[in-house]
Amino acid sequence: MSYKTILAVLRNKKDCENVLDTALLLTEAFDSHLIGLHAEPAMKVSYAAPIEIPDAAVFKSDQEDVDLRMMDVAEAFKHKSEHRGVSWEWRPIRSLSGDNALSALSSARCADLVVVRQNEEEKEDDFTDLEALVLESGRPVLFVPYVARKASPIKRAIIGWNATRESARAVFDALPLLKSADEVEILCVDPEDNAEQSKSMAGAEVASALTRHGIKVSIKTEISDGLPAAAIIQNRLADTGADLLVMGAYSRSRLREYLFGGVTRTMLQSMPNLTLMSR
């Protein structure tokens, strides 16, 4: 298994640094085809309101701004892709919402991996519906933190394992990245005894499966003792200096996480490093 089609969702020209550099690094490593995508709104909502006819000069000025943003991102993407000598294509999207995540869904469903930047929560104009990209694309999504970081090969990965369908999906969607890493740790937080496995053996079976792929695997069990699971994961990432977190998205319902909080929402808001999510 490899990633032969990688989709980079670029919200602005700045994304052509951290997001595109990460996507290009993976494209080179897996000899992939890279698709760059940027969306802009086809029309402002105010223009569609039948109250009054907007001034033609205002409409023209706004469209020129949109065209300029689209051109800036396209040129930056094309320049870097051509310089690196990878196979690439550019997809400019005009959609009603202009939301880059929603506009990327069709392209994402035919990609092996989607690369996109984490939302910067403090900036309202930076928001895009990343949850929809994870929930509706059916593909693994690799999130790049908005905090500036230099793209580099993944050497150490941590798997957030809770033996759910979602975590299993994430592990095997991340297989190409895990196989290229030097070390992989399976992190189990508060494992439970059940009919299939004792908590002392949590993670053992998936560790064996990964070992058969030639992956160097270790298992770490943590007891939360009242600390949120997301905090334990973040602390472990910091302690180990891991480059990548692999986890299932919304093992609990999305509504429950919205109301009471959860690992997925917390990590989307405050991820310290590359995070691959699948559902």
C-alpha positions in Angstrom: 0.0 0.0 0.0 1.2 3.5 -0.8 -0.2 7.0 -1.3 -0.3 7.5 -5.1 -2.7 10.5 -5.1 -2.3 13.2 -2.5 -4.6 16.2 -2.3 -3.3 19.4 -0.7 -6.1 21.8 0.3 -4.6 25.3 0.3 -6.7 28.0 1.9 -4.3 30.9 1.2 -0.8 31.6 -0.1 0.6 31.1 3.4 -0.5 27.4 3.2 2.0 27.0 0.3 4.7 26.9 3.0 3.8 24.5 5.8 0.9 22.6 4.1 2.3 22.4 0.6 5.9 21.6 1.8 4.5 18.7 3.8 2.5 17.4 0.9 5.5 17.7 -1.5 7.7 15.8 0.9 5.2 13.0 1.0 4.7 13.2 -2.8 8.4 12.7 -3.3 8.7 9.9 -0.7 5.8 7.9 -2.3 6.3 8.9 -5.9 2.7 10.2 -5.9 0.6 12.5 -8.0 -0.1 15.8 -6.2 -3.3 17.8 -6.6 -3.5 21.3 -5.3 -6.9 22.8 -4.6 -8.1 26.2 -3.5 -11.7 27.5 -3.3 -13.2 30.9 -3.5 -16.8 32.0 -3.2 -18.6 32.3 -6.5 -20.6 35.2 -5.2 -21.0 37.1 -2.0 -24.2 36.4 -0.1 -25.1 40.0 -0.1 -25.1 40.0 -3.9 -27.8 37.3 -3.9 -30.1 39.2 -1.6 -33.0 40.7 -3.7 -33.2 44.0 -1.8 -31.3 46.2 -4.1 -29.0 45.9 -7.1 -25.3 46.1 -6.0 -23.1 48.7 -7.6 -21.3 47.2 -10.6 -18.0 48.7 -9.6 -18.2 47.1 -6.2 -19.0 43.7 -7.7 -16.1 44.0 -10.2 -13.7 45.0 -7.4 -14.6 42.0 -5.3 -14.3 39.6 -8.2 -10.9 41.1 -9.0 -9.8 40.5 -5.4 -11.0 36.8 -5.7 -9.2 36.4 -9.0 -6.0 37.8 -7.5 -6.1 35.5 -4.4 -6.8 32.5 -6.7 -3.9 33.5 -8.9 -1.5 34.0 -6.0 -2.1 30.6 -4.5 -2.0 28.9 -8.0 1.3 30.5 -8.9 2.9 29.6 -5.6 1.7 26.0 -5.9 2.8 25.6 -9.5 6.2 27.2 -8.8 7.0 24.8 -5.9 5.7 21.7 -7.7 7.6 22.4 -10.9 10.8 23.2 -8.9 10.5 19.8 -7.1 9.8 17.9 -10.3 6.7 16.0 -9.1 3.6 15.0 -11.0 1.0 17.6 -10.2 -2.3 19.3 -11.2 -4.1 22.4 -10.0 -7.8 22.6 -9.3 -9.3 26.1 -8.7 -12.8 25.8 -7.3 -15.6 28.4 -7.3 -18.4 27.3 -4.9 -21.4 29.0 -3.3 -19.8 28.8 0.2 -16.2 29.2 -0.8 -15.4 26.8 2.1 -12.2 25.0 1.1 -13.0 21.8 3.0 -16.5 21.5 1.7 -15.3 22.4 -1.8 -12.6 19.7 -1.6 -14.9 16.8 -0.8 -15.4 15.5 -4.3 -11.6 15.6 -5.0 -10.8 14.1 -1.6 -13.0 11.0 -2.2 -10.7 10.0 -5.0 -7.4 10.7 -3.2 -5.3 8.3 -1.1 -4.5 11.1 1.4 -5.7 14.6 2.1 -3.3 17.2 3.6 -4.8 20.4 5.1 -4.0 22.9 7.8 -5.6 23.0 11.2 -8.0 25.9 11.8 -6.5 28.8 13.7 -9.3 29.2 16.3 -8.4 32.8 17.2 -9.1 33.9 13.6 -12.7 33.8 12.6 -11.9 34.3 8.9 -9.5 31.3 9.0 -12.3 28.8 9.7 -13.1 26.0 7.2 -15.3 22.9 7.9 -12.5 20.4 8.7 -14.9 18.1 10.6 -16.9 17.6 7.3 -13.7 16.7 5.5 -13.0 13.9 8.0 -16.6 12.7 8.4 -17.7 12.9 4.7 -14.7 12.3 2.5 -14.1 8.7 3.6 -10.4 9.3 3.3 -7.6 9.8 5.8 -6.8 13.4 6.5 -3.4 14.6 7.6 -3.6 17.8 9.6 -0.7 20.3 9.7 -0.6 22.5 12.8 -1.1 26.2 12.0 2.0 26.9 14.2 4.9 27.3 11.8 7.0 24.1 11.4 9.5 22.9 8.8 8.3 19.9 6.9 10.5 17.0 7.7 10.4 13.1 7.4 8.4 11.3 10.1 10.7 9.5 12.4 8.5 8.7 15.4 4.8 8.1 15.4 2.3 7.5 18.2 -1.0 5.7 17.6 -3.9 6.6 19.9 -5.4 3.1 20.2 -8.8 2.4 21.8 -9.7 -0.7 19.7 -12.6 1.0 18.0 -13.5 0.8 14.3 -12.3 4.4 13.9 -8.9 3.7 15.4 -8.4 0.6 13.4 -9.3 2.5 10.2 -6.8 5.2 11.1 -4.0 2.7 11.8 -4.2 1.0 8.4 -4.9 4.2 6.5 -1.6 5.5 8.0 0.3 2.3 7.1 2.7 3.9 4.5 3.7 6.6 7.1 4.1 4.1 9.9 6.3 1.8 7.7 8.6 4.7 6.9 8.9 5.7 10.6 11.8 4.6 12.7 9.7 3.9 15.8 5.9 3.5 16.4 4.3 3.6 19.8 0.8 2.3 20.5 -0.7 4.4 23.3 -3.6 3.0 25.2 -5.4 5.2 27.7 -7.5 3.5 30.4 -7.9 0.2 28.5 -10.8 -1.9 29.7 -11.2 -5.6 30.3 -13.7 -7.2 27.9 -14.7 -10.6 26.6 -12.1 -10.4 23.8 -9.1 -9.1 25.7 -7.8 -8.2 29.1 -6.6 -4.7 29.7 -3.1 -6.0 30.3 -3.0 -7.1 26.7 -4.4 -3.9 25.2 -2.8 -3.1 21.9 -1.0 -6.4 21.6 -2.9 -7.7 18.6 -2.6 -4.6 16.5 1.1 -4.4 17.5 1.5 -7.9 16.1 -0.2 -6.9 12.9 2.0 -3.9 12.4 5.1 -6.0 13.2 4.3 -8.3 10.3 4.5 -5.2 8.1 8.1 -4.8 9.3 7.3 -1.9 11.7 9.2 -1.4 14.9 6.4 -1.2 17.5 6.1 -0.6 21.2 3.1 -0.4 23.5 2.5 2.2 26.2 -0.4 2.1 28.7 -1.5 5.2 30.6 -4.1 5.5 33.4 -5.8 8.9 33.3 -6.7 9.2 37.0 -9.1 11.9 36.1 -7.0 13.7 33.5 -8.6 14.1 30.1 -7.4 11.5 27.5 -6.5 14.3 25.1 -4.1 15.8 27.7 -2.4 12.5 28.2 -1.9 12.1 24.5 -0.5 15.6 24.2 1.8 15.1 27.1 3.1 11.8 25.6 3.7 13.5 22.3 5.7 16.2 24.0 7.7 13.6 26.2 8.6 11.5 23.2 9.2 14.2 20.6 6.9 12.3 18.2 6.4 13.7 14.7 3.0 12.2 14.0 -0.2 11.2 15.9 -2.5 8.7 14.3 -6.0 8.4 15.7 -9.6 7.6 14.9 -12.0 10.5 14.6 -15.2 10.6 16.7 -15.2 7.2 18.3 -18.0 8.7 20.3 -20.8 10.6 18.6 -20.0 14.0 17.2 -22.9 15.5 19.2 -21.6 14.0 22.4 -18.2 15.4 21.7 -19.7 18.8 20.9 -21.7 18.8 24.2 -19.2 17.2 26.6 -15.8 17.5 24.8 -13.7 14.7 23.5 -10.3 13.8 22.1 -11.1 14.5 18.5 -12.4 18.1 19.1 -9.6 18.8 21.5 -6.9 17.7 19.1 -8.4 19.6 16.2 -8.2 22.7 18.3 -4.8 22.2 19.8 -2.6 19.7 17.9 1.1 20.0 18.6 2.3 18.1 15.5 1.1 16.3 12.4 -2.1 14.4 13.1 -3.7 11.8 10.8 -7.4 11.2 11.4 -9.7 8.7 9.8 -13.3 7.6 10.4 
